[in-house]
Amino acid sequence: MGTRHGWRRRGIGGEIALHLISRAKAAGQRECSVDSVPAARAFWCSQGFKRPSYFPRYELSRMTLKF
């Protein structure tokens, strides 16, 4: 998922993320994971995701949200 520069900082990405998280919860999921580029880490942290300490450092970062 990405947002074009002209549309950033308007809450669109956050709304999409919240919608997908709510659908996962409604489906009975207890956890969501996302593989993120390092530049998007702050965004996913703002959505409640945490980066597991055991995950090695690669170009993509796995982040998890537990319900």
Secondary structure, 3 states (H helix, E strand, C coil): CCCCHHHCCCCHHHHHHHHHHHHHHHCCCCEEEEEECHHHHHHHHHCCCECCCCCCCCCCEEEEEEC
